[in-house]
Every structure is written in structure tokens, then in C-alpha cells.
Amino acid sequence: MSAPSPPTTHQPPAINTIAIVGAGTMGLGIAQVCVLHGFPTVLFDISEAVLTKAQQSIAAGLNKLVEKGKLTAAEQEAALARLRPTTDLSTVQADLIIEAVVEKLSIKHQLFQELAAVNLSTTILASNTSSLPITRLAAPIQHPERVVGMHFFNPAPLMPLVEVIRGVATAPAVADAVYALAEKLGKKPVRAADAPGFIVNRVARHYYVEGLKIVEEQVASFEVVDELLEAAGFRMGPFRLMDLIGVDTNFSVTSAMYEAFHFDPKFRPSRIQQQKVDAGQHGRKTGRGFYDYS
């Protein structure tokens, strides 16, 4: 039996073009940041309606910068011209592709495999996942050394932090390239190990979990919990923040971390949050979550 071949040394090309897969809240926010900083950017979604809404949101976001005097009308027009929306995955080709789709490993696996088939082996495949292990995500992908975590925070145009996560197979040059890109995008990148929740979601998880437990145990209402924490200095209480992020997204992350920590009770998802998800009350994006936005 022959000895296993040594791992390849992955040298990614310079990142001149970017593609974002998923035009939801996170995807469109990341796309806005990219076009604003001069990068031709493909924005993919399977839904034409979602793409149209995303384009409108990006235009509105850039228009706010014009109104504040942070961007000229000509710069806004140039940024919008760098955006190329598409519903055809076979045309999603770039030096760096960032997926911002639902937090399900099987879906991300299928997506990366399809993207790998229409891109060069040097194309960096980055995941905006906030909880799924990069090592597991990369495992079935051809050339797993080019798979990396690039986790933005919501809202992406405003939040400066980006977590850059190396999986076991991720080439150091790939992580370095993504770190450097985040700096070019005006962000403050940090390097994180491939551990459940990485840095921020592990620290912040109990902001949501404990808030939900207080409500479950009828210690206080969710409105009171928000008011108290905002009075203590937090910009948003946990329930307002869950509505902004997406109650479904937040629940998915908590569930993934609960499993990743081998069902440690301190990460147990909330029944109250599960009910909101089951009822389709996902927060601002559906018009109702813990609060009513209709």
C-alpha cells in the first residue's frame, strides 16, 4: 500500500473579484461592503424576488451614505455598477466566494461542491457561518485547503468585526488572504480557532439563552428583560437583537452549539424560541418576532 500523498501547498490568487451566495440580510450587507470598497461582486440567490429586494436595500444603504456626506452620488453610482445579481449558480465565479445561506451543513456541503465544479481549484470558498465547524464543512470538498471561515456580524455594513477561522485543512495562505481582504474592506478581523461558536457566539450565546430562561421561568417578561439590559448599557436587549438577527437564525445557531458541546445543558435551546420559529415569527424580516413590526 502506497503512503498517503502530502497535503498540497495552496497559494490563492490575489482577490480581485468576489461572489456572495445568498441575498438575505447578511448576504446583501456583505455585498454592499464589497462594492463600496471597489470590488466587482456577484450576488447570487435562487429567488429573483429576493435579489430584487437585495438590490433595493443595497441602493438604499448607499444612499444613506450620500445623505450623510460620506459618499458622493458618482461614487454611489460606481458602487452599484460593480454589483452583478444572478440566479444562475453556474455563473458564480470569482477569486473569493462567500456563502451566506441557511445554517445547515448538508446544504453548505452541496453548495460548495457545486461551486467547486465551476471555479478554479484556487478559488477561496469562505463560509459566513457563525457556528458550524469549518473542518467539517471542508471535509468533502475538493481541495479543502481553500475552505475558510469569514464570519461577518449583522448589520455587515456597520459592524467592524470579522472572524477569520481556519479549519484543520485550511492553508495558512488562504486565512492570511482573507484576513488581509477584511482589512481592505474596512473591517477589524480577528483570527479564531475552529471551536463551537468561535469567539463571539460562544461569549454571546448566554446573552440570549439566559434571557430566554428568565422568560421561560416567568421571572420577567421579555420586554422587561430588554429594558433592564438596555438600561445597563447594552445597545439592544437580547429579544430585540434576536428579532434583528432573525429568531430562526439565532435558534439554529444555538441548536448547533448545543450539539457541538455534546448537549451541555447550559446551551439548551429555548422552547419559547422554538415556538416562534414554528409559527414563522422570525423577527423583523417577517414583520413579527418577539415584537410586532407590522
C-alpha positions as CSV (number, residue, x, y, z in Angstrom):
1,M,0.0,0.0,0.0
2,S,1.4,3.3,-1.0
3,A,2.0,6.1,1.5
4,P,-0.6,8.9,1.5
5,S,0.4,11.9,-0.6
6,P,1.5,15.0,1.3
7,P,-1.0,17.9,1.5
8,T,-0.8,20.4,-1.3
9,T,0.5,23.9,-0.7
10,H,-2.3,26.2,-1.6
11,Q,-1.4,29.7,-2.9
12,P,-4.5,31.6,-3.6
13,P,-4.6,34.3,-6.3
14,A,-4.9,37.9,-5.5
15,I,-8.5,38.6,-4.5
16,N,-9.8,41.0,-7.2
17,T,-13.4,39.6,-7.6
18,I,-15.9,38.4,-5.0
19,A,-19.1,36.5,-5.1
20,I,-21.7,36.3,-2.4
21,V,-24.1,33.3,-2.3
22,G,-27.4,34.1,-0.5
23,A,-29.0,37.6,-0.8
24,G,-30.7,37.7,2.6
25,T,-29.8,40.2,5.3
26,M,-26.2,39.0,5.7
27,G,-25.5,38.4,2.1
28,L,-26.7,41.8,0.8
29,G,-24.9,43.5,3.7
30,I,-21.6,41.8,2.8
31,A,-22.2,42.6,-0.9
32,Q,-22.8,46.3,-0.1
33,V,-19.4,46.4,1.8
34,C,-17.6,44.8,-1.1
35,V,-18.9,47.0,-3.9
36,L,-18.4,50.1,-1.7
37,H,-14.7,49.2,-1.4
38,G,-14.2,48.7,-5.1
39,F,-14.7,45.0,-5.7
40,P,-16.7,43.7,-8.6
41,T,-19.2,41.5,-6.8
42,V,-21.6,38.8,-8.0
43,L,-24.7,38.4,-5.8
44,F,-26.5,35.1,-6.2
45,D,-29.8,33.9,-4.9
46,I,-32.3,31.3,-6.2
47,S,-35.1,33.8,-5.8
48,E,-35.4,36.7,-8.3
49,A,-37.7,38.5,-5.8
50,V,-35.1,38.2,-3.1
51,L,-32.4,39.5,-5.4
52,T,-34.5,42.5,-6.4
53,K,-35.2,43.3,-2.8
54,A,-31.5,43.0,-2.0
55,Q,-30.6,45.4,-4.8
56,Q,-33.1,47.9,-3.4
57,S,-31.7,47.5,0.1
58,I,-28.1,48.0,-1.1
59,A,-29.1,51.1,-3.1
60,A,-30.9,52.5,0.0
61,G,-27.9,51.8,2.2
62,L,-25.5,53.6,-0.2
63,N,-28.0,56.4,-0.5
64,K,-27.9,56.9,3.3
65,L,-24.1,57.4,3.0
66,V,-24.7,60.0,0.3
67,E,-27.2,61.8,2.5
68,K,-24.7,61.9,5.3
69,G,-22.0,63.3,3.1
70,K,-19.8,60.1,3.4
71,L,-20.2,59.2,-0.3
72,T,-20.7,61.2,-3.5
73,A,-23.6,60.5,-5.9
74,A,-20.9,59.5,-8.5
75,E,-19.3,57.0,-6.0
76,Q,-22.7,55.6,-5.3
77,E,-23.4,55.0,-8.9
78,A,-20.0,53.4,-9.5
79,A,-20.5,51.1,-6.5
80,L,-23.9,49.9,-7.8
81,A,-22.4,49.3,-11.2
82,R,-19.9,46.8,-9.6
83,L,-22.9,44.7,-8.4
84,R,-24.0,41.8,-10.7
85,P,-27.0,39.9,-9.4
86,T,-27.8,36.4,-10.8
87,T,-30.0,33.4,-10.2
88,D,-27.6,31.2,-12.3
89,L,-25.2,29.4,-10.0
90,S,-23.0,28.3,-12.9
91,T,-22.0,31.9,-13.5
92,V,-20.9,32.4,-9.9
93,Q,-17.2,32.6,-10.5
94,A,-14.7,34.7,-8.5
95,D,-11.4,34.7,-6.7
96,L,-13.3,34.5,-3.4
97,I,-16.8,33.2,-2.9
98,I,-18.6,33.8,0.5
99,E,-21.6,31.7,1.3
100,A,-24.3,33.3,3.4
101,V,-27.1,30.6,3.3
102,V,-29.0,28.8,5.9
103,E,-27.1,27.2,8.8
104,K,-27.4,23.6,7.6
105,L,-24.2,21.6,7.0
106,S,-25.7,19.4,4.2
107,I,-26.9,22.5,2.3
108,K,-23.5,24.2,2.6
109,H,-21.7,21.0,1.5
110,Q,-23.9,20.7,-1.6
111,L,-23.4,24.4,-2.4
112,F,-19.6,24.3,-2.1
113,Q,-19.4,21.2,-4.2
114,E,-21.4,22.8,-7.0
115,L,-19.3,26.0,-6.8
116,A,-16.1,24.0,-6.8
117,A,-17.2,22.4,-10.1
118,V,-17.5,25.8,-11.9
119,N,-14.5,27.5,-10.4
120,L,-10.7,27.1,-10.4
121,S,-9.1,25.0,-7.7
122,T,-7.5,28.1,-6.3
123,T,-10.8,29.9,-5.7
124,I,-11.3,30.5,-2.0
125,L,-14.5,29.2,-0.6
126,A,-15.4,31.1,2.5
127,S,-18.3,30.5,4.9
128,N,-20.1,33.2,6.9
129,T,-21.3,30.5,9.3
130,S,-21.5,31.6,12.9
131,S,-21.5,28.1,14.4
132,L,-20.7,25.2,12.0
133,P,-17.2,23.7,12.2
134,I,-15.0,24.8,9.2
135,T,-13.2,21.4,9.4
136,R,-16.4,19.5,8.9
137,L,-17.6,22.0,6.2
138,A,-14.4,21.5,4.2
139,A,-14.1,17.7,4.6
140,P,-15.9,16.5,1.5
141,I,-14.9,19.5,-0.7
142,Q,-12.2,19.0,-3.4
143,H,-9.1,21.0,-2.3
144,P,-10.3,21.5,1.3
145,E,-7.3,23.7,2.0
146,R,-9.1,26.6,0.3
147,V,-12.1,26.5,2.6
148,V,-12.1,29.1,5.4
149,G,-14.5,30.8,7.8
150,M,-15.2,34.5,7.2
151,H,-17.8,35.5,9.7
152,F,-19.3,39.0,9.5
153,F,-21.7,40.4,12.0
154,N,-25.2,41.9,11.5
155,P,-25.6,44.6,10.1
156,A,-22.5,43.9,8.0
157,P,-22.1,47.4,6.6
158,L,-21.9,48.8,10.2
159,M,-20.3,46.1,12.4
160,P,-16.5,46.2,12.1
161,L,-15.6,42.8,13.4
162,V,-14.9,39.8,11.1
163,E,-13.9,36.4,12.5
164,V,-11.4,34.5,10.3
165,I,-11.5,30.8,11.1
166,R,-9.0,28.2,9.9
167,G,-10.1,24.6,9.8
168,V,-7.7,21.7,10.2
169,A,-7.1,21.6,6.4
170,T,-7.2,25.3,5.7
171,A,-3.9,26.6,4.1
172,P,-2.3,29.4,6.2
173,A,-2.0,31.5,3.0
174,V,-5.8,31.3,2.5
175,A,-6.5,32.5,6.0
176,D,-3.9,35.3,5.5
177,A,-5.5,36.4,2.2
178,V,-9.0,36.5,3.8
179,Y,-7.6,38.4,6.8
180,A,-6.0,41.0,4.5
181,L,-9.2,41.3,2.5
182,A,-11.2,42.1,5.6
183,E,-8.8,44.9,6.4
184,K,-9.2,46.2,2.8
185,L,-13.0,46.2,3.4
186,G,-12.5,48.5,6.4
187,K,-13.1,45.8,8.9
188,K,-11.3,44.6,12.1
189,P,-10.5,40.9,11.5
190,V,-9.6,38.6,14.3
191,R,-8.2,35.0,14.0
192,A,-10.3,32.4,15.7
193,A,-9.8,28.7,16.2
194,D,-12.3,26.2,14.8
195,A,-14.2,25.7,18.0
196,P,-18.0,25.7,18.5
197,G,-19.3,29.3,18.2
198,F,-15.8,30.5,17.5
199,I,-15.3,33.6,19.8
200,V,-18.2,35.9,19.7
201,N,-21.1,33.5,19.5
202,R,-19.7,31.4,22.3
203,V,-19.4,34.5,24.5
204,A,-22.8,36.0,23.4
205,R,-24.8,32.8,23.4
206,H,-25.8,33.1,27.0
207,Y,-27.0,36.7,26.4
208,Y,-29.8,35.0,24.5
209,V,-30.1,31.7,26.4
210,E,-30.3,33.2,29.9
211,G,-32.7,35.9,28.7
212,L,-35.0,33.2,27.3
213,K,-34.7,31.2,30.6
214,I,-35.8,34.2,32.6
215,V,-38.9,34.4,30.4
216,E,-39.5,30.7,30.5
217,E,-39.4,30.7,34.3
218,Q,-41.7,33.7,34.4
219,V,-39.2,35.8,36.3
220,A,-39.9,38.7,34.0
221,S,-41.4,39.4,30.5
222,F,-39.1,39.7,27.5
223,E,-39.9,43.5,27.3
224,V,-38.7,43.9,30.9
225,V,-35.5,41.9,30.2
226,D,-34.7,44.1,27.2
227,E,-35.4,47.3,29.1
228,L,-33.2,46.3,32.0
229,L,-30.2,45.3,29.8
230,E,-30.5,48.4,27.6
231,A,-30.6,50.5,30.8
232,A,-27.5,48.7,31.9
233,G,-25.7,49.9,28.8
234,F,-26.3,47.3,26.1
235,R,-27.3,48.8,22.8
236,M,-30.1,46.2,22.3
237,G,-31.7,43.8,24.6
238,P,-31.5,40.1,23.7
239,F,-35.0,39.9,22.3
240,R,-34.7,43.0,20.1
241,L,-31.4,41.6,18.9
242,M,-32.9,38.2,18.1
243,D,-35.6,39.9,16.1
244,L,-32.9,41.9,14.2
245,I,-30.7,38.9,13.5
246,G,-33.6,36.5,12.8
247,V,-35.2,34.4,15.5
248,D,-34.8,31.4,13.2
249,T,-31.1,32.1,12.6
250,N,-30.4,32.6,16.3
251,F,-32.3,29.4,17.2
252,S,-30.3,27.4,14.5
253,V,-27.0,28.7,15.9
254,T,-28.0,27.8,19.5
255,S,-29.1,24.3,18.4
256,A,-25.8,23.8,16.5
257,M,-23.8,24.8,19.5
258,Y,-25.9,22.7,21.8
259,E,-25.0,19.7,19.7
260,A,-21.3,20.7,19.3
261,F,-20.9,20.9,23.1
262,H,-22.4,17.3,23.4
263,F,-25.7,18.6,24.7
264,D,-24.3,20.6,27.6
265,P,-27.5,21.9,29.4
266,K,-26.1,25.5,29.5
267,F,-26.5,25.7,25.7
268,R,-30.0,24.2,25.7
269,P,-32.3,25.9,23.1
270,S,-35.5,27.5,24.4
271,R,-38.9,26.1,23.8
272,I,-40.2,29.7,23.6
273,Q,-37.8,30.4,20.7
274,Q,-38.7,27.1,19.1
275,Q,-42.4,28.1,19.1
276,K,-41.6,31.4,17.4
277,V,-39.7,29.6,14.7
278,D,-42.6,27.1,14.2
279,A,-45.1,29.9,13.9
280,G,-43.0,31.6,11.3
281,Q,-42.4,34.7,13.5
282,H,-38.7,35.2,12.6
283,G,-38.4,38.8,13.6
284,R,-38.1,42.0,11.5
285,K,-37.8,40.1,8.2
286,T,-41.2,38.5,8.7
287,G,-42.9,41.5,10.4
288,R,-43.2,39.8,13.7
289,G,-41.0,38.1,16.2
290,F,-40.9,38.8,19.9
291,Y,-42.2,42.3,18.8
292,D,-44.7,43.2,16.2
293,Y,-43.3,45.2,13.3
294,S,-46.4,45.2,11.1
